Every structure is written in C-alpha cells, then in structure tokens.
Amino acid sequence: MWNSRALLRLLSLLRYLLLFHSVLPLVSAQGSNTTSWNTLSGSPPLVIARGGFSGIYPDSSDIAYSLAAQTSLANVILWCDVQLTKDREGICIPDIKLENATDIGHVSEFKSKTYSVNGVQTSGYFSVDYTLKELLSNVVLIQGDYTRTNRFDGSDFPILTVNELVRRETPNPSGLWLNIQHDVFYAQHNLSMKNFVLSVSRTVNVSYISSPEAGFLRSLRALVKPSKTKLVFRFLEKDKVDPSTNQTYGSLLKNLTSIKTFASGILVPKEYIWPVDPTSLYLLPHTSLVSDAHKVGLEVFASDFMNDISISYNYSYDPVAEYLNFIDNGNFSVDGVLSDFPLTSSEAIDCFAHIGLNAPKQVNTLIISKYGASGDYPPCTDLSYGKAISDGVDVLDCPVQMSKDGIPFCLSSIDLIESTNVAQSSFSRLGKTIPEIKSGNGIFTFDLAWNDIKSLSPLMLNPHSMNNLYRNPEYNKKGQYLTLSDFLNLTKAHTSTLSVVIIIENAAYLARKQNLSVTDAVIDTLSRAGYDKPGAPKVMIQSTNSSVLLKFKEKAKYELVYKIDEIVGGAVDSAISNIKRFAHSVVVKKASVYPVSELFAIGSTKIVSKFKSSNLSVYVETFSNEFVSQDWDFMSDAYVEINTFVQDAEIDGVITDFPKTANRYRRNKCLNLGEKTPAYMEPVAVGGLLQAMDKSLLPPAMAPAPPLTEDEVTEPPLPPLSKIAPSSPISGTQAGAQPPHNAQAQVTVCFFLSTLTVLVASFLF
C-alpha cells in the first residue's frame, strides 16, 4: 500500500528521528510539581496535541505525532480528527475537505464534488468518495495553514489510520483523543462513526472521544466504559447550531447539568473562558464557565492555543503567559489545553506554573534591556524603563543621543522619526539626508533643543509591522523621555544591584560636524551622578567604535562592550587580540551564532566559544516575543530560543525588549535537573528541521558569513570638536522654523519632508 516515494521519505524520517533522539532525551518532569491545582481532579492540566506538533509539521502526519510525543509531557494526549473512507476506515485528517490538509487537489484522477455539510452546500474532496488504498497510493499530507512553512510538503507524509497512528507510537504510546466532528454527515453516506469508534476501541486504548454533536455522544454513553474512555462535548461558536439537536451552542451552554448526563467534560474555544475584545484585542473579565462546569462535575478543556497567531496584548506576545492565565491565575484552572505547539503548553504547566518573578534564579545569564521594556512601552521612556526594572532586568540600557543644546539623553535612534511623532510636528521641515549616519531622510536629535525634543510624543516601535504584528497601541504616545542624568538617578534609586549600559554611536560625526562631544558629556554626567565612585552601580559602555571605548578606558574603570553590528561567522585571532585592548565583552547578533536561511537555522558557529576562550563575555541580541522573530527551529517559542542560546551556545547575556520573558526563563523549575531535564527544556537540535525536508525544498544554501578581521575593528581616533559653533536652539513654538545651515558638503538639507513621507509616517504611527 506504500508507493516507493513514500518509502524513501520514511527512511529520511527515521534518520531525522535518530538525530532528534540524540538531542532530546525522552524524559519528562511530569510529577515533579507537588503543588495542588484548581483542576477538577486536583492533578496538573493535560496537554492535547492537535494533530501532533501541527504548528511545525503537516497536521496529523507521523512526524508531527512523533515530535509531539517526544517534546511534551509524558502523558500528552494525541488528537486525531477522524474522517471515514468509502470502505469504512478511520483516518486522521483535520478537515472534512481533504484539500485543506493534503495534495489531493493536484491529483488529476480525483474530482471535486458538492455535498451538504450541516445544511450548507460545500464543494471539495471528501473521504467518503475514496477507499483507503486509493488515498494511500496517491495522496500525501501537506501543511494546510498558509501562514506556516510549506517546506515539508515534499516529504510525502502518508495519511494515517487510527490504528497505524497507535502502532507507530508503540512501545511508548501516548493517550489518544478521537474527535468526531461530522457524524451526521457520514451517516448520510451510510457510514457509521459509532460502529467505527466501538470497533477501534476494542483494539486501541482511546482516552477521550469528543464531538460537537450531542446526539452522537448520547449514542455512545452506554457503550463505553467511563473509567477507560471519557466523552467530551465540543462547543463551537455560540451562534452555530448542533445538527443533532438543532440548538445553538450558546443555548446549550446555559444547561451544563444536561450535558453532564452524556459527557464527563466540555471542550470550548478559549474565548469562552477569557473573552477578548475583538476591536482592541484586550482581555475582558473572565467568565464563570470553568467554576460552573466544575460545580456540576464537568472537566473543562480549552482549545485554539497556537504560538503563531496574534493573541491579546495583555500577554505581550508570550504564549506561556497566556497558558498561565488559564491554569495558574489563583481562581481556577482548566483541565487541559488543546494546542498546535504542545511543547510550549508542556513547559508552561511543568516549568513555569506556580512560580513568581522572585523565585530563585536557576541560571545566571545576564538580562540586558533593549530600550527598556520596549516590547510593552515606547522605547527609552520612563514607562519602558520602569517596566524593565519591575520585570527583573539586570542591566538597563540608555542609547545616548545629543540635543542641539548639548544635553545627553536616552533615545533608541539619532533619527527622531523612528520613535517620535516629529514627522507630524512643526519640525517636519527639518528633514535631511546624512549618508554617514543612515540612508534616507531623517530628523536628527542634534537639530532640536532638549525642550523641543521632550515635547514630542513617544511612539511604540513596531519592528514586525510587515507581518501585521503590532505592539500594544494603548501606550502609544505615553511616557516621558529622560536625560542621561534623569536615567542615572532613576536606576540608582531602585537597587544597588541594577547596572546600566550606556550606548554611544555617531561620536565621530557629532564631534566633527556638530561640535558635540557625546563621550565627554557621558563621562561628565556619570561623574556628577557618582557612578565613578567606589560602591556605585556597575556601568557598561557599549559602542561599535573602538575609539570610543579606548577613550573611556583612559578615563574610568567601566566594563567596555564592543558591538559587532554585522553578521559574522567568527573572528580571526588578530581581531580578537585587538578587541581585548579596549573591551571586556562583545555583543553579537543571533545569526552570528546560528546562521539562518529563510528562517531555518542551518548550523552553528564557534564564535561564542572563541570569544569566551579569550576571556571576553558574549551578549547576544535581540530576543523578542513575537514568533516571527524566531527561527522555525525554535518552535515559535521565545523560551525555546533563549534556552538554546543559553544551554547550547553558552552565551553570557541576552539583550531583549521583553525582559520579563528572559527573567521568567531563568527562574523556571526545569533547569539544572541534569539527566532528569525534560525534553521541553532541552536545547533544540539546531538545523534538525532540515533533516525532514525533501532536498528540492531545502532553503537556499548560504555561504558562510566572513569572519571579523582586524581591519574592521581598528578605527581612527575620535576627531577634535569642530570650530563651527552650533546654531542656537530651535524654538518649538516658532512654526516653520528653518533648520540650521552647517555648510556640510555631504549633507543634503531638505526644508520639508515630502507629502508622501508624512502620509506614510502618519499610518505607521
């Protein structure tokens, strides 16, 4: 029944699984948590893997089920959406329309048909028209979610029968959950789901059977043993109708006692429990559903958990935070979660539940903020800095910019357009292009006085807006900018253990063209704030310019951090020796540690170990919560990514715009367990996903990034200040103020931004 193409792919699959086993031991920490739970039974919630690990691999494929079983809790339940073939075989396919999960639409001998499904005329390819042999010989599973990678579609993953799924998981079978979505439809085609379920239950241990059709569950109630198989009524959207009762799910929800007569639990969309305002995407107060269901003896399972979708802004794009809101909120806990990413739900339950941000650190990885907690608040504002401090950051960052009147202050960019509303202000006429600083137009900090800058409104950074992922809009235009002096006073007032990193860029240009010495301004401000005195908080000075760090080496004993701002594959020995003359640590990009091709990690470099062997600490940037910021290898999970960099690459610190996530990671209960470390807290096999791909669908081969050379490290000394006195500050009250003339041949001054630029900026912000 297997074609030769499928057999070849199975051999490739076996090679991949051997690789995966070598990296992820089949160990679970399930049972290590002795804390009582607010579930109906008092036991930890269950993880139900919908179609296996369907967030990565094609839903219901053998490799998806295998990955789910290997990387989840030991008692993970594997979910199978059952469809019936013409010859009454039960197969696992997530949709009644086969083209939504297989390549059947590209098989010429199969034709689309139209049937009534729950009263709606529906066209597509249906399993009722084909025998199992016809499907296995011609059709393979593919990724049905177009937002996920399709690079596994050429791997010829065969359709699985229910029995084949269980056989493949032997000798360590997980629990099995059969979801019967369309009993009425199959009955119309003289196929009995009840007979199939009863038949398969004689040879297979079925833990749960769910259905959105109450009539189907009632027909099974007296025929299954509740001690062996639990029946679960599945709720769909509240305005949809159960075809077996002709009642809406909203009306059925009002009579949980009636449901208890034929089911032991309910499966509901997560919004039934924690509603989300569809306009603002903020959480509404939770309902009483879980408590009400528990009172009548019904277990509650929540569905629709995925790492790779937009979730409520309350969760800051952290799926673990969302899970914890359903299982560890102090009031109730659902009894299980249905997830496309069972690794994440497993770690949420076993590693992160019932701990706080003040739990003991399990690893000492340094947490360095990126513009404060700029994932939650506008960057470099009092709000983002305050949030970073409360989230447990170790090092608070201030990228120092200079105003026209020589005030050093914290801002994420020298270009005000990137994080303020300057493009919509009276200063929009100050746009200019300075190729030495950046390509394209900008409105630069050194053209406005500090009083004018602090009158601007801060804007949220949205680095993933191209993917329609936006950060919390509620805090847009909220917060105040801080001078460097205010920043130092803020950090000093909180705790003596809080360090600061002062970031200095464009020092040569500012001195040569604007008569501004950012280095002297920083040294003077640090001294006046007492940061050069014994016992003061630790200070780090970061720059991509070695001459900046050399100047600080002459003046004070701060930790000097050299940032390598391009992707490199390593560093030659002479470059490292040069760096050691002026720096104690380095900052590198994530892709310099794990090279990437089209969001797939294609290997690892030795850059971290090489720097560390020369006694240079290594900090890596930027770690974010948004799933599009992570390679596919990290399972759309920020914790998996951080854990791999910490445990596998052994970096010394993470630079992150979501410090709460990194702080939660280093306090989780699944670290430092040695051989008992569960699979979901092991580093991933970087590049392992490539092993399951057909060669024709591999991402493009990338030439290794070049190593950092000594010439790239060496910079000319900082120039002396120019003899051109800066123009007087521009008043924010003078509409139409003209930009200063600075007689710079390479600077093209524009007296106004184009209408298009202003219009685009207004949409972005």
FILUM-418533 format. One record per residue (C-alpha): residue in one letter; x, y, z. Coordinates in steps of 0.5 Angstrom, whole numbers. Layout:
BEGIN
aa, u, v, w
a, X, Y, Z
...
% end
This chain:
BEGIN
aa, u, v, w
m, 0, 0, 0
w, 6, 5, 0
n, 9, 8, -6
s, 16, 8, -7
r, 17, 15, -6
a, 13, 15, 1
l, 18, 9, 3
l, 24, 14, 1
r, 21, 19, 5
l, 20, 15, 11
l, 28, 13, 11
s, 29, 20, 12
l, 24, 21, 17
l, 28, 15, 21
r, 34, 19, 20
y, 31, 25, 23
l, 28, 22, 29
l, 35, 19, 31
l, 38, 26, 31
f, 33, 28, 35
h, 33, 23, 40
s, 40, 24, 41
v, 39, 31, 43
l, 32, 31, 46
p, 32, 25, 52
l, 25, 22, 53
v, 25, 25, 60
s, 19, 29, 63
a, 19, 32, 69
q, 12, 31, 70
g, 10, 29, 77
s, 16, 34, 80
n, 10, 39, 81
t, 7, 38, 88
t, 3, 44, 88
s, -4, 43, 88
w, -8, 45, 82
n, -15, 48, 81
t, -17, 43, 76
l, -23, 38, 78
s, -19, 33, 80
g, -13, 37, 83
s, -8, 34, 78
p, -4, 38, 73
p, -8, 40, 67
l, -7, 36, 61
v, -3, 37, 54
i, -7, 35, 48
a, -3, 36, 42
r, -8, 37, 36
g, -5, 33, 30
g, 1, 32, 34
f, 6, 38, 33
s, 2, 41, 28
g, 5, 48, 29
i, 11, 46, 25
y, 10, 40, 21
p, 3, 38, 17
d, -2, 36, 21
s, -3, 29, 23
s, 3, 27, 20
d, 7, 21, 23
i, 13, 26, 24
a, 8, 31, 28
y, 6, 26, 32
s, 13, 23, 34
l, 15, 30, 35
a, 9, 32, 40
a, 11, 25, 44
q, 18, 27, 45
t, 18, 34, 47
s, 12, 34, 51
l, 9, 32, 58
a, 10, 24, 59
n, 2, 24, 59
v, 1, 28, 53
i, -5, 26, 49
l, -5, 26, 42
w, -11, 29, 38
c, -14, 26, 32
d, -19, 29, 27
v, -23, 22, 25
q, -25, 22, 18
l, -28, 16, 15
t, -27, 13, 8
k, -31, 10, 3
d, -29, 3, 6
r, -30, 5, 13
e, -23, 6, 15
g, -22, 12, 20
i, -16, 16, 18
c, -13, 22, 22
i, -14, 29, 17
p, -16, 35, 21
d, -21, 38, 16
i, -27, 34, 12
k, -25, 38, 6
l, -19, 34, 4
e, -15, 39, 0
n, -14, 43, 6
a, -9, 38, 9
t, -7, 34, 3
d, -5, 35, -4
i, -11, 31, -7
g, -13, 38, -11
h, -7, 36, -15
v, -8, 29, -17
s, -12, 29, -23
e, -16, 23, -23
f, -19, 26, -16
k, -25, 30, -18
s, -28, 36, -13
k, -36, 34, -11
t, -41, 38, -7
y, -45, 36, -1
s, -49, 38, 4
v, -45, 39, 11
n, -49, 41, 17
g, -54, 44, 12
v, -49, 48, 8
q, -47, 46, 1
t, -40, 45, 1
s, -35, 44, -5
g, -29, 40, -4
y, -25, 33, -4
f, -29, 28, 1
s, -26, 22, 4
v, -33, 18, 3
d, -31, 18, -4
y, -25, 14, -4
t, -22, 8, -1
l, -16, 8, 4
k, -12, 4, -1
e, -14, 10, -6
l, -12, 15, -2
l, -5, 12, 1
s, -3, 11, -6
n, -4, 18, -9
v, -5, 23, -3
v, 0, 26, 2
l, -1, 30, 8
i, 1, 38, 7
q, 1, 44, 11
g, -6, 47, 11
d, -4, 53, 14
y, -1, 58, 9
t, 2, 62, 15
r, 6, 56, 17
t, 12, 54, 13
n, 11, 49, 7
r, 18, 47, 6
f, 16, 40, 9
d, 10, 39, 4
g, 15, 35, -1
s, 17, 30, 5
d, 11, 25, 3
f, 8, 24, 9
p, 3, 19, 9
i, -4, 19, 11
l, -5, 15, 18
t, -11, 11, 20
v, -12, 11, 27
n, -9, 4, 28
e, -3, 6, 25
l, -2, 12, 29
v, -2, 8, 35
r, 2, 3, 32
r, 7, 8, 31
e, 8, 10, 38
t, 9, 4, 41
p, 12, 2, 45
n, 11, 8, 49
p, 4, 10, 47
s, 1, 17, 49
g, -6, 18, 50
l, -11, 18, 44
w, -16, 23, 43
l, -21, 22, 38
n, -25, 28, 35
i, -31, 26, 31
q, -33, 33, 28
h, -39, 30, 23
d, -42, 24, 25
v, -49, 27, 22
f, -45, 28, 15
y, -42, 21, 15
a, -49, 18, 17
q, -52, 21, 11
h, -47, 17, 7
n, -49, 10, 10
l, -42, 11, 14
s, -43, 10, 22
m, -38, 13, 26
k, -41, 10, 32
n, -39, 3, 29
f, -32, 5, 28
v, -31, 8, 35
l, -33, 2, 38
s, -29, -3, 33
v, -23, 1, 34
s, -24, 2, 42
r, -23, -6, 42
t, -16, -6, 40
v, -14, 1, 42
n, -14, 5, 48
v, -18, 11, 47
s, -17, 16, 53
y, -22, 21, 50
i, -28, 22, 45
s, -30, 29, 43
s, -36, 31, 39
p, -40, 38, 37
e, -46, 33, 36
a, -49, 32, 43
g, -53, 26, 39
f, -47, 22, 38
l, -44, 23, 45
r, -51, 20, 47
s, -51, 14, 43
l, -44, 12, 46
r, -46, 14, 53
a, -48, 7, 55
l, -43, 3, 50
v, -36, 6, 53
k, -33, 5, 60
p, -32, 12, 63
s, -26, 9, 67
k, -23, 8, 60
t, -26, 13, 56
k, -28, 20, 57
l, -34, 23, 53
v, -33, 31, 52
f, -38, 35, 49
r, -34, 40, 44
f, -37, 47, 44
l, -37, 51, 37
e, -38, 59, 36
k, -44, 61, 40
d, -49, 62, 34
k, -47, 56, 31
v, -52, 50, 31
d, -51, 43, 33
p, -54, 39, 28
s, -56, 33, 32
t, -61, 38, 37
n, -62, 44, 33
q, -60, 48, 38
t, -54, 54, 38
y, -48, 52, 43
g, -50, 59, 46
s, -56, 56, 49
l, -53, 49, 50
l, -48, 53, 55
k, -54, 55, 59
n, -55, 48, 61
l, -49, 45, 64
t, -53, 40, 68
s, -56, 37, 62
i, -49, 36, 59
k, -47, 32, 65
t, -52, 27, 63
f, -48, 25, 57
a, -41, 27, 58
s, -36, 28, 63
g, -33, 34, 60
i, -33, 40, 55
l, -28, 43, 50
v, -29, 50, 49
p, -26, 56, 45
k, -21, 59, 50
e, -25, 66, 49
y, -31, 62, 52
i, -27, 63, 59
w, -22, 69, 58
p, -26, 74, 52
v, -22, 78, 48
d, -25, 85, 46
p, -25, 84, 38
t, -23, 91, 37
s, -18, 93, 42
l, -15, 86, 43
y, -15, 87, 50
l, -18, 82, 55
l, -25, 82, 58
p, -26, 80, 65
h, -26, 72, 65
t, -33, 68, 65
s, -35, 64, 71
l, -35, 58, 66
v, -30, 54, 69
s, -32, 54, 76
d, -39, 53, 74
a, -37, 47, 70
h, -33, 44, 76
k, -39, 45, 80
v, -43, 40, 76
g, -37, 35, 76
l, -35, 37, 68
e, -28, 38, 66
v, -26, 44, 62
f, -21, 43, 56
a, -20, 50, 53
s, -18, 50, 45
d, -15, 54, 40
f, -8, 55, 43
m, -2, 57, 38
n, 4, 60, 38
d, 4, 63, 32
i, -2, 68, 32
s, -4, 75, 35
i, -6, 74, 42
s, -9, 79, 47
y, -4, 85, 48
n, -4, 83, 56
y, 0, 77, 54
s, 6, 81, 51
y, 6, 76, 45
d, 8, 71, 50
p, 4, 64, 49
v, 7, 62, 56
a, 4, 68, 60
e, -3, 66, 56
y, -3, 59, 58
l, -1, 61, 66
n, -7, 65, 65
f, -12, 59, 64
i, -8, 55, 69
d, -5, 59, 74
n, -9, 65, 76
g, -11, 64, 83
n, -18, 63, 82
f, -19, 57, 77
s, -15, 52, 72
v, -18, 49, 66
d, -17, 41, 66
g, -13, 41, 59
v, -11, 45, 53
l, -11, 43, 46
s, -5, 46, 43
d, -1, 46, 36
f, 5, 47, 40
p, 5, 42, 45
l, 12, 43, 48
t, 10, 50, 50
s, 4, 48, 54
s, 8, 43, 57
e, 13, 48, 59
a, 8, 52, 62
i, 5, 47, 66
d, 11, 44, 69
c, 16, 49, 69
f, 13, 56, 70
a, 7, 55, 73
h, 7, 56, 81
i, 13, 61, 81
g, 14, 68, 81
l, 19, 73, 78
n, 22, 73, 85
a, 23, 65, 85
p, 31, 63, 86
k, 35, 64, 79
q, 37, 57, 76
v, 42, 61, 71
n, 46, 67, 72
t, 45, 69, 65
l, 45, 77, 65
i, 39, 80, 62
i, 40, 87, 59
s, 34, 91, 56
k, 33, 94, 49
y, 31, 101, 50
g, 28, 99, 57
a, 22, 94, 56
s, 20, 97, 49
g, 16, 91, 47
d, 11, 94, 52
y, 12, 101, 52
p, 15, 107, 48
p, 23, 106, 48
c, 27, 110, 53
t, 21, 113, 56
d, 20, 113, 64
l, 15, 108, 63
s, 19, 103, 59
y, 25, 103, 64
g, 20, 103, 70
k, 17, 96, 67
a, 24, 93, 65
i, 26, 94, 73
s, 20, 91, 75
d, 21, 85, 70
g, 28, 84, 73
v, 33, 87, 69
d, 40, 86, 71
v, 43, 92, 66
l, 38, 98, 64
d, 41, 101, 57
c, 41, 108, 55
p, 43, 110, 48
v, 45, 117, 49
q, 44, 122, 44
m, 45, 129, 44
s, 41, 135, 43
k, 43, 142, 40
d, 44, 145, 46
g, 49, 139, 48
i, 44, 135, 53
p, 45, 128, 53
f, 39, 124, 53
c, 36, 117, 52
l, 33, 115, 46
s, 33, 109, 41
s, 36, 113, 35
i, 39, 119, 33
d, 33, 120, 28
l, 27, 122, 32
i, 23, 120, 26
e, 24, 113, 28
s, 21, 113, 35
t, 17, 120, 36
n, 12, 124, 33
v, 16, 129, 30
a, 14, 128, 23
q, 7, 130, 25
s, 10, 136, 28
s, 12, 143, 26
f, 19, 141, 26
s, 18, 136, 20
r, 21, 141, 16
l, 28, 139, 19
g, 29, 133, 15
k, 35, 132, 12
t, 40, 126, 9
i, 46, 124, 12
p, 49, 118, 9
e, 55, 118, 14
i, 49, 116, 19
k, 44, 113, 15
s, 40, 112, 8
g, 34, 116, 7
n, 31, 122, 10
g, 31, 123, 18
i, 30, 129, 23
f, 36, 129, 28
t, 37, 130, 35
f, 42, 135, 34
d, 38, 140, 30
l, 33, 140, 36
a, 34, 143, 43
w, 32, 139, 49
n, 26, 143, 51
d, 23, 141, 44
i, 25, 134, 44
k, 22, 133, 51
s, 15, 136, 48
l, 15, 131, 43
s, 10, 124, 44
p, 14, 118, 44
l, 11, 112, 39
m, 11, 105, 40
l, 17, 101, 36
n, 13, 96, 31
p, 19, 92, 28
h, 15, 87, 26
s, 9, 91, 23
m, 11, 88, 16
n, 8, 82, 19
n, 2, 85, 21
l, 4, 85, 29
y, 4, 91, 33
r, 6, 92, 40
n, 1, 95, 45
p, -3, 101, 42
e, -6, 103, 49
y, 1, 106, 51
n, 3, 110, 44
k, 4, 117, 46
k, 5, 115, 53
g, 11, 116, 57
q, 17, 122, 58
y, 24, 122, 55
l, 30, 122, 60
t, 36, 126, 60
l, 42, 122, 62
s, 42, 125, 69
d, 35, 123, 70
f, 36, 116, 68
l, 42, 115, 72
n, 38, 118, 78
l, 32, 113, 76
t, 37, 107, 76
k, 41, 109, 83
a, 34, 110, 86
h, 32, 103, 85
t, 37, 98, 87
s, 45, 98, 88
t, 45, 91, 84
l, 42, 95, 78
s, 47, 96, 73
v, 47, 101, 67
v, 50, 100, 60
i, 51, 107, 56
i, 51, 106, 49
i, 55, 111, 44
e, 54, 112, 37
n, 56, 117, 32
a, 61, 120, 36
a, 66, 122, 31
y, 61, 125, 27
l, 58, 129, 32
a, 65, 132, 34
r, 67, 133, 27
k, 60, 136, 24
q, 56, 139, 30
n, 61, 141, 35
l, 58, 136, 40
s, 63, 131, 45
v, 58, 126, 47
t, 64, 122, 50
d, 65, 128, 55
a, 58, 129, 56
v, 57, 122, 58
i, 64, 122, 63
d, 62, 128, 66
t, 55, 126, 67
l, 57, 119, 70
s, 62, 123, 75
r, 57, 128, 77
a, 52, 122, 79
g, 57, 119, 83
y, 58, 113, 78
d, 65, 113, 78
k, 66, 113, 86
p, 67, 106, 90
g, 61, 102, 91
a, 57, 106, 86
p, 53, 101, 81
k, 56, 98, 75
v, 57, 102, 69
m, 58, 99, 62
i, 60, 103, 56
q, 58, 100, 49
s, 60, 102, 42
t, 61, 100, 35
n, 67, 104, 35
s, 73, 102, 38
s, 76, 109, 39
v, 70, 111, 44
l, 72, 105, 48
l, 79, 107, 48
k, 77, 114, 51
f, 73, 111, 56
k, 79, 106, 58
e, 83, 112, 59
k, 78, 116, 64
a, 75, 111, 68
k, 74, 103, 70
y, 68, 101, 67
e, 66, 95, 63
l, 67, 96, 56
v, 63, 93, 51
y, 65, 92, 44
k, 59, 91, 39
i, 60, 88, 32
d, 54, 90, 28
e, 54, 86, 22
i, 53, 78, 22
v, 60, 75, 22
g, 62, 67, 22
g, 68, 68, 27
a, 73, 73, 29
v, 81, 72, 27
d, 86, 72, 32
s, 89, 79, 31
a, 82, 82, 31
i, 80, 78, 38
s, 87, 81, 41
n, 85, 88, 38
i, 79, 88, 42
k, 82, 86, 48
r, 86, 92, 48
f, 80, 96, 49
a, 74, 92, 51
h, 72, 87, 56
s, 66, 84, 53
v, 62, 84, 46
v, 55, 84, 43
v, 54, 80, 37
k, 47, 78, 33
k, 44, 72, 34
a, 45, 70, 27
s, 53, 70, 28
v, 51, 65, 33
y, 46, 60, 29
p, 47, 62, 22
v, 40, 63, 18
s, 37, 62, 11
e, 30, 64, 10
l, 28, 63, 18
f, 31, 56, 18
a, 38, 55, 23
i, 43, 52, 18
g, 48, 50, 23
s, 52, 54, 29
t, 59, 58, 29
k, 64, 57, 34
i, 64, 65, 35
v, 62, 65, 43
s, 67, 60, 45
k, 72, 63, 41
f, 71, 70, 45
k, 70, 67, 51
s, 76, 63, 51
s, 80, 70, 50
n, 76, 72, 57
l, 71, 76, 53
s, 64, 76, 55
v, 59, 75, 50
y, 52, 78, 50
v, 47, 77, 44
e, 42, 81, 41
t, 36, 82, 40
f, 31, 77, 44
s, 24, 79, 42
n, 17, 75, 44
e, 14, 76, 37
f, 14, 69, 34
v, 16, 72, 27
s, 23, 74, 31
q, 25, 67, 32
d, 27, 62, 27
w, 23, 56, 26
d, 28, 51, 30
f, 25, 55, 36
m, 18, 53, 35
s, 15, 60, 35
d, 17, 60, 43
a, 22, 65, 46
y, 23, 61, 52
v, 26, 55, 47
e, 30, 60, 43
i, 33, 63, 50
n, 34, 56, 53
t, 38, 54, 47
f, 43, 60, 46
v, 44, 59, 54
q, 45, 52, 54
d, 48, 50, 48
a, 52, 57, 46
e, 53, 58, 53
i, 52, 66, 52
d, 53, 70, 58
g, 47, 75, 57
v, 41, 76, 53
i, 39, 83, 50
t, 32, 84, 50
d, 26, 88, 49
f, 22, 84, 53
p, 26, 83, 60
k, 20, 79, 63
t, 21, 73, 59
a, 28, 73, 60
n, 27, 73, 67
r, 22, 68, 68
y, 26, 63, 64
r, 32, 64, 68
r, 27, 62, 74
n, 24, 56, 72
k, 24, 50, 75
c, 26, 45, 70
l, 33, 48, 69
n, 39, 45, 73
l, 36, 38, 73
g, 41, 34, 70
e, 39, 27, 67
k, 32, 29, 69
t, 31, 35, 65
p, 25, 34, 61
a, 25, 35, 53
y, 22, 41, 53
m, 27, 45, 57
e, 33, 42, 53
p, 36, 46, 47
v, 34, 44, 40
a, 38, 41, 35
v, 40, 47, 31
g, 39, 45, 24
g, 35, 39, 25
l, 29, 41, 22
l, 33, 41, 15
q, 33, 33, 16
a, 26, 32, 15
m, 26, 36, 8
d, 26, 34, 1
k, 32, 36, -2
s, 29, 40, -7
l, 25, 44, -2
l, 31, 46, 3
p, 32, 53, 4
p, 38, 56, -1
a, 45, 54, 1
m, 48, 60, 4
a, 56, 62, 4
p, 59, 62, 11
a, 59, 69, 14
p, 66, 72, 13
p, 70, 73, 20
l, 71, 79, 23
t, 78, 82, 21
e, 83, 87, 25
d, 82, 92, 20
e, 74, 92, 21
v, 76, 93, 29
t, 81, 99, 28
e, 78, 106, 28
p, 82, 112, 27
p, 82, 117, 33
l, 76, 121, 35
p, 77, 128, 32
p, 77, 134, 36
l, 71, 138, 36
s, 70, 143, 30
k, 71, 150, 31
i, 64, 151, 28
a, 59, 154, 34
p, 53, 150, 34
s, 47, 154, 32
s, 42, 157, 37
p, 36, 152, 39
i, 30, 152, 35
s, 24, 154, 39
g, 18, 149, 39
t, 14, 155, 39
q, 16, 158, 32
a, 12, 155, 27
g, 16, 154, 21
a, 23, 154, 24
q, 28, 153, 19
p, 34, 148, 20
p, 41, 151, 21
h, 46, 152, 16
n, 52, 148, 18
a, 56, 148, 11
q, 57, 141, 10
a, 58, 139, 3
q, 56, 131, 4
v, 49, 133, 8
t, 43, 134, 3
v, 39, 139, 7
c, 31, 139, 6
f, 27, 144, 8
f, 21, 140, 9
l, 19, 132, 8
s, 15, 130, 2
t, 8, 130, 3
l, 9, 122, 2
t, 14, 121, 7
v, 9, 125, 12
l, 3, 121, 10
v, 7, 114, 11
a, 9, 116, 18
s, 2, 118, 20
f, 0, 111, 18
l, 6, 108, 21
f, 5, 112, 28
% end
